Amino acid sequence: MDSADDIQIKTISDVKLKLGQDASIGSAIVQEKLVDQTEVQDEPEFREGGTQAWLTVLGGWFAVFATFGYANAFGIYQDLYTRQGAASASRISWVGSTQIFFLIASGLPAGKLFDMGYCRETALFGSLLYVFSMFMLSLAHPDKYYQIFLCQGVGMGIGAGFLYLPAMAIQSHHWNKKRPLAMGIVISGSSTGGIVYPIMLNQLVHGSVGFAWGVRASAFLTLGVVVLANIFMIPRPPKAKPHNKPRIGQLFLDFPYVLLIIGAILVMLGLFFPYFYLQLYAIVHGVDSTLAFYSLAIMNGSSILGRILPNLLAQKIGLYNTFVPISFCTGALIFALYGVKNAGGTVVIAVIYGFFSGAWLAVSAPTAASMAKDPSEVGVRMGLAFAIAAFGALIGAPIDGKLLGEAPFDWSSTFLFSGVIVLGGSAVLLVARFMVARRKGISRV
């Protein structure tokens, strides 16, 4: 019988013999492990937060204040142009919807440029085009439809889009776990802008200053704000992990991502209806014109909390788990607005709808970003989703205007269309949520 020492010697000999036979394989494995360990040691950890990160949040806030905040004030122009007889409600709404469309859809080329490292150049181009187009709008005649459409719809829309997406996507350079909160703070700038610009425009345009200098004054304010935005936004792209970046066509093979886009298209078809028509709706139903003029400001003011608090909740329970219920609530509130016929009801629904619609817009951006498999594709994922979903914003308000018709307006058809389409989009987002949860194997998504 062999002793324990003999067995140990035999075992060691066998191992040496085996290693001798597979020397080349063993050497290769060892070298591969050493290389992997070196790469792990050399790869810097993601640095979240810091002074530059908070300055970038501030810069992004200024950018969104000037872009989406101004777009949220289009209800002032909708009411002004409609009552001056510049065109039908449907034609006028094309101006605002085109502006929002380009603001969101320009995210595709802007996102691609962002991923290529041209964040500052993209934001600067957008700022210059946006402010220039706003000054050109101040020279346009309110009854000349084509001038308004080119300046406000096309020029301001494209310029805003090339500034808006970098302001959102750049937050991924500085934030990881707290990215939803950072993006929520940034997009709250649109709420503040949605308070300042409507009050400013109503007071100036309907006052002694008039249309030209009222718009011009808002352009000077915007110029100062976008200068601060470009100064404070600091790119700091994290080191991307080596992987095969998907082409745009390959992203359409990601079915949950496609459902996210489809759901967003449907929701955006009806989401902006109150932003376009609440002021007109209130005035037609006998609400005091002074309160009606402040209805948009009230709505945008309440959305400040809606753009921050749900993003804090999303960090706890998941983005989709926050996004989907908010979407359903937004659709239900459109039907609730139809029952409003007095000043008190107008204020209440403006507050509640502002909170939930603002929350939907705030959570949508980090939700789209969460579908990226690597930081290097955040821009293109967000840009593609924004660009396609923007078609909903493009045609939604004009459809509302067509259903509305001429005075006396047919409000019932408009409310029915907007409410049903938002709830339908919410159902699609719910399906996307279940697919993402199944793919990740967790319920907190």
C-alpha positions in Angstrom: 0.0 0.0 0.0 1.4 3.4 -0.9 2.1 5.8 1.9 0.5 9.3 2.0 3.9 10.8 1.0 4.1 8.5 -2.1 0.5 9.5 -3.1 1.4 13.2 -2.8 4.6 12.8 -4.8 2.7 10.9 -7.5 0.1 13.6 -7.6 2.5 16.4 -8.0 4.4 14.5 -10.6 1.2 14.0 -12.6 0.5 17.7 -12.4 4.0 18.6 -13.6 3.7 16.1 -16.4 0.3 17.5 -17.4 1.6 21.1 -17.3 4.5 20.1 -19.3 2.3 18.6 -22.0 0.0 21.7 -22.0 2.7 24.3 -21.4 1.7 26.5 -24.3 -1.9 26.5 -23.2 -1.1 27.2 -19.6 1.2 30.0 -20.5 -1.4 31.6 -22.7 -4.0 31.4 -19.9 -1.6 33.0 -17.4 -0.7 35.8 -19.8 -4.4 36.5 -20.5 -5.2 36.7 -16.8 -2.3 39.1 -16.2 -3.4 41.3 -19.1 -7.0 41.3 -17.7 -5.7 42.3 -14.2 -3.6 45.0 -15.7 -6.6 46.4 -17.6 -8.7 46.4 -14.5 -6.0 48.2 -12.6 -5.4 50.8 -15.4 -9.1 51.5 -16.0 -10.1 54.5 -13.8 -13.2 54.2 -11.7 -16.2 56.3 -12.7 -16.0 59.5 -10.6 -19.6 60.5 -9.7 -20.4 64.0 -8.6 -18.0 66.8 -7.7 -17.8 70.5 -8.6 -17.7 70.0 -12.3 -20.7 67.7 -12.2 -22.8 70.2 -10.3 -21.7 73.1 -12.6 -22.7 70.9 -15.6 -26.1 70.3 -14.0 -26.5 74.1 -13.6 -25.4 74.6 -17.3 -27.9 72.0 -18.4 -30.6 73.7 -16.4 -29.9 77.0 -18.1 -30.0 75.3 -21.5 -33.4 73.6 -20.9 -34.7 76.8 -19.3 -34.1 78.6 -22.6 -35.2 75.9 -25.0 -38.0 73.7 -23.6 -39.0 76.4 -21.3 -39.7 78.7 -24.2 -41.5 76.0 -26.1 -43.8 75.5 -23.1 -44.9 79.1 -23.6 -46.2 78.6 -27.1 -49.8 78.7 -25.7 -49.3 82.4 -25.6 -48.6 82.5 -29.3 -51.4 80.1 -30.0 -53.9 82.3 -28.3 -52.4 85.5 -29.9 -52.3 84.3 -33.4 -55.7 82.6 -33.3 -57.5 85.6 -31.9 -55.8 87.9 -34.4 -57.0 85.7 -37.2 -53.5 85.0 -38.6 -54.6 81.5 -39.5 -56.8 78.7 -38.3 -56.1 77.0 -34.9 -54.8 73.9 -36.7 -52.4 75.9 -39.0 -51.1 77.9 -36.1 -50.5 74.8 -34.0 -48.2 73.5 -36.7 -45.8 76.3 -35.8 -45.6 75.1 -32.2 -45.6 71.4 -33.0 -42.9 71.9 -35.6 -40.8 73.7 -33.0 -41.2 70.9 -30.5 -40.6 68.3 -33.2 -37.3 69.8 -34.3 -36.4 70.4 -30.6 -36.7 66.7 -29.9 -35.9 65.2 -33.4 -32.6 67.1 -33.7 -31.5 64.9 -30.9 -30.5 62.2 -33.5 -27.8 64.2 -35.3 -26.9 66.0 -32.1 -26.7 62.7 -30.2 -24.3 61.3 -32.9 -22.1 64.4 -32.7 -22.2 64.1 -28.9 -21.0 60.5 -29.0 -18.2 61.5 -31.4 -16.9 64.0 -28.8 -18.3 67.3 -30.2 -20.4 68.2 -27.3 -19.3 71.9 -27.0 -19.4 72.5 -30.7 -22.9 71.0 -31.0 -24.3 73.1 -28.1 -22.6 76.3 -29.5 -24.1 75.8 -32.9 -27.6 75.2 -31.5 -27.3 78.3 -29.3 -26.3 80.6 -32.1 -29.1 79.4 -34.5 -31.7 79.5 -31.7 -31.0 83.0 -30.6 -30.7 84.3 -34.2 -34.1 82.8 -35.1 -35.7 84.3 -32.1 -34.5 87.8 -33.1 -35.8 87.1 -36.6 -39.2 86.2 -35.1 -39.3 89.7 -33.5 -39.0 91.2 -37.1 -41.8 89.0 -38.5 -45.4 90.2 -38.9 -47.9 88.3 -36.7 -50.2 88.0 -39.7 -47.5 86.6 -42.0 -47.8 82.9 -41.4 -44.8 81.8 -43.4 -42.4 84.2 -41.6 -43.6 82.9 -38.2 -43.4 79.3 -39.3 -39.8 79.6 -40.6 -38.5 81.5 -37.6 -40.4 80.0 -34.7 -41.1 76.5 -36.1 -38.0 75.6 -38.1 -35.2 77.9 -37.0 -35.9 78.0 -33.2 -36.8 74.3 -33.2 -33.5 73.1 -34.8 -31.4 75.4 -32.8 -33.1 74.3 -29.5 -32.6 70.7 -30.4 -28.9 71.0 -30.9 -28.6 72.6 -27.5 -31.2 70.5 -25.6 -29.8 67.0 -26.2 -26.2 67.8 -25.2 -27.6 69.5 -22.0 -29.3 66.2 -21.1 -26.8 63.6 -22.4 -23.7 65.3 -20.9 -25.1 64.4 -17.4 -24.0 60.8 -18.2 -20.4 62.1 -18.1 -20.7 63.0 -14.5 -23.4 60.8 -13.0 -24.2 57.1 -12.8 -26.4 56.1 -9.8 -27.7 59.6 -9.4 -28.2 60.2 -13.1 -32.1 60.3 -12.9 -31.9 63.0 -10.2 -29.4 65.0 -12.1 -31.5 64.8 -15.3 -34.6 65.7 -13.3 -32.9 68.8 -11.9 -31.8 69.8 -15.4 -35.2 69.4 -17.0 -36.8 71.3 -14.2 -35.3 74.3 -16.0 -38.1 73.9 -18.6 -40.6 74.4 -15.8 -39.0 77.6 -14.6 -38.7 78.9 -18.2 -42.3 77.9 -18.6 -43.2 80.3 -15.7 -40.9 83.2 -16.7 -41.5 83.3 -20.5 -45.4 83.2 -20.5 -45.6 86.0 -17.8 -43.0 88.0 -19.6 -44.6 87.6 -23.1 -48.2 88.2 -21.9 -47.2 91.4 -20.1 -45.1 92.8 -22.9 -46.9 91.6 -26.0 -50.4 92.5 -24.7 -49.0 95.7 -23.1 -47.7 98.9 -24.5 -44.5 97.3 -25.8 -46.2 95.2 -28.5 -45.2 92.0 -30.4 -41.9 93.0 -31.8 -40.2 94.4 -28.7 -41.9 91.8 -26.5 -40.3 89.0 -28.5 -37.0 90.9 -28.7 -36.9 91.3 -24.9 -37.3 87.5 -24.5 -34.5 87.0 -27.1 -32.1 89.1 -25.1 -33.0 87.2 -21.9 -32.4 83.9 -23.8 -29.0 85.1 -25.1 -27.7 85.7 -21.6 -29.0 82.3 -20.4 -27.5 80.3 -23.3 -24.1 82.0 -22.8 -24.2 80.7 -19.1 -25.2 77.3 -20.3 -22.3 77.0 -22.7 -19.8 78.2 -20.0 -21.0 75.8 -17.2 -21.5 72.6 -19.2 -18.2 70.7 -18.9 -17.7 67.5 -21.0 -15.9 64.6 -19.2 -16.6 61.5 -21.2 -16.0 58.3 -19.2 -13.7 55.6 -20.6 -15.9 53.4 -22.6 -15.6 49.6 -22.3 -14.5 48.0 -25.6 -17.5 46.6 -27.4 -19.0 46.5 -30.8 -21.1 49.7 -31.1 -24.5 48.9 -32.7 -25.5 50.7 -35.8 -28.8 52.6 -35.8 -30.4 49.7 -37.7 -29.4 47.2 -35.1 -31.1 49.2 -32.4 -34.4 48.3 -33.9 -33.7 44.6 -33.1 -33.9 45.6 -29.4 -37.7 45.0 -29.0 -38.2 46.6 -25.6 -36.4 49.7 -26.8 -38.7 49.8 -29.9 -41.7 49.5 -27.7 -40.4 52.3 -25.6 -40.2 54.5 -28.7 -43.7 53.5 -29.9 -45.2 54.2 -26.5 -43.5 57.6 -26.4 -44.9 58.5 -29.9 -48.4 57.8 -28.8 -48.1 59.6 -25.5 -46.6 62.7 -27.2 -49.5 62.8 -29.6 -51.7 64.0 -26.7 -49.3 65.2 -24.0 -48.9 68.8 -25.2 -52.6 69.5 -25.8 -53.1 71.4 -22.6 -49.9 73.4 -23.1 -51.2 74.6 -26.5 -54.9 75.1 -25.7 -55.4 75.6 -21.9 -55.2 79.4 -22.2 -57.7 79.5 -25.1 -59.9 76.9 -23.4 -60.1 79.0 -20.2 -60.9 82.2 -22.0 -63.6 80.6 -24.2 -65.3 79.2 -21.0 -65.4 82.6 -19.4 -62.4 82.4 -17.1 -61.0 85.9 -16.3 -58.4 86.7 -19.0 -55.8 87.7 -16.3 -56.0 84.3 -14.7 -56.1 82.6 -18.1 -52.9 84.4 -19.0 -51.3 82.9 -15.9 -52.6 79.4 -16.5 -49.5 78.2 -18.4 -47.2 79.7 -15.8 -49.2 77.9 -13.1 -48.9 74.6 -15.0 -45.2 75.0 -15.6 -44.6 76.1 -12.0 -46.2 72.9 -10.6 -44.1 70.8 -13.0 -40.9 71.8 -11.2 -41.6 69.3 -8.4 -42.8 66.9 -11.1 -39.5 67.0 -12.8 -37.5 66.3 -9.6 -39.4 64.2 -7.1 -40.4 61.3 -9.5 -36.7 61.0 -10.5 -35.8 60.6 -6.8 -38.4 57.9 -6.6 -37.1 56.2 -9.7 -33.7 55.8 -8.0 -35.5 53.7 -5.3 -38.1 51.7 -7.3 -36.8 51.8 -10.9 -37.3 54.0 -13.9 -40.0 52.0 -15.7 -41.8 51.4 -12.4 -42.1 55.2 -12.1 -42.5 56.0 -15.7 -45.5 53.8 -16.5 -47.9 54.9 -13.6 -47.0 58.6 -14.4 -48.0 58.0 -18.0 -51.4 56.5 -17.1 -52.1 59.4 -14.7 -51.3 61.9 -17.4 -53.8 60.4 -19.8 -56.5 60.3 -17.1 -56.0 64.0 -16.2 -56.7 65.0 -19.8 -60.2 63.7 -19.4 -60.4 65.5 -16.0 -59.6 68.8 -17.7 -62.7 68.5 -19.9 -64.9 69.0 -16.8 -63.2 72.3 -15.9 -65.5 75.3 -16.5 -64.4 77.9 -13.9 -61.4 79.6 -12.4 -60.9 77.3 -9.5 -61.0 74.2 -11.6 -58.6 75.7 -14.1 -56.0 76.4 -11.4 -56.4 72.9 -9.8 -56.1 71.0 -13.1 -53.2 73.2 -14.2 -51.3 72.3 -11.0 -51.9 68.6 -11.2 -51.4 68.2 -14.9 -48.3 70.3 -14.8 -46.9 67.9 -12.1 -47.6 64.7 -14.0 -46.8 65.9 -17.5 -43.5 67.4 -16.2 -42.7 64.1 -14.5 -43.3 62.2 -17.7 -40.9 64.3 -19.7 -38.4 64.2 -16.8 -38.4 60.4 -16.4 -38.4 59.7 -20.2 -34.9 60.9 -20.8 -33.1 58.7 -18.2 -35.4 55.8 -19.2 -34.1 56.1 -22.8 -30.6 56.4 -21.5 -30.9 53.3 -19.3 -31.4 51.2 -22.5 -27.8 51.9 -23.5 -25.4 49.0 -23.0 -22.4 51.3 -22.8 -21.8 55.0 -22.0 -20.6 55.5 -25.6 -24.1 54.9 -27.0 -26.1 57.0 -24.6 -26.3 59.9 -27.1 -27.4 57.8 -30.0 -30.0 55.8 -27.9 -31.5 59.0 -26.6 -31.2 60.8 -29.9 -32.9 58.0 -31.9 -35.7 57.7 -29.3 -36.3 61.4 -29.2 -36.2 61.8 -33.0 -38.9 59.2 -33.7 -41.1 60.1 -30.7 -41.0 63.7 -31.9 -43.3 62.8 -34.7 -46.0 62.4 -32.1 -45.4 66.0 -30.9 -45.3 67.2 -34.5 -48.8 66.0 -35.5 -50.6 65.9 -32.2 -51.4 69.6 -31.8 -52.4 70.1 -35.4 -54.8 67.1 -35.1 -56.2 68.7 -32.0 -56.6 71.9 -33.9 -58.3 70.2 -36.8 -60.7 68.4 -34.4 -61.3 71.7 -32.7 -62.4 73.5 -35.8 -63.5 77.1 -35.9 -65.4 78.9 -33.2 -67.6 77.7 -31.5 -65.0 75.0 -30.9 -65.6 71.2 -30.7 -63.7 70.5 -27.5 -65.2 67.0 -26.9 -63.5 65.4 -29.9 -60.2 67.0 -29.0 -60.2 65.8 -25.4 -61.3 62.3 -26.4 -58.5 61.9 -29.0 -55.8 63.2 -26.7 -56.9 61.2 -23.6 -57.3 57.9 -25.4 -54.1 58.2 -27.3 -52.0 58.9 -24.2 -53.6 55.9 -22.4 -52.9 53.7 -25.4 -49.2 54.8 -25.3 -49.1 54.1 -21.6 -50.3 50.5 -22.2 -47.4 50.0 -24.7 -44.9 51.3 -22.2 -46.3 48.8 -19.6 -45.5 45.9 -22.0 -42.0 47.3 -22.5 -41.6 47.4 -18.8 -42.4 43.7 -18.4 -40.0 42.8 -21.2 -37.2 44.7 -19.6 -37.9 43.1 -16.2 -37.9 39.6 -17.8 -34.6 40.3 -19.6 -32.9 41.6 -16.5 -34.5 39.0 -14.2 -35.5 41.6 -11.7 -38.6 43.6 -10.9 -36.9 46.8 -10.0 -36.5 48.3 -13.5 
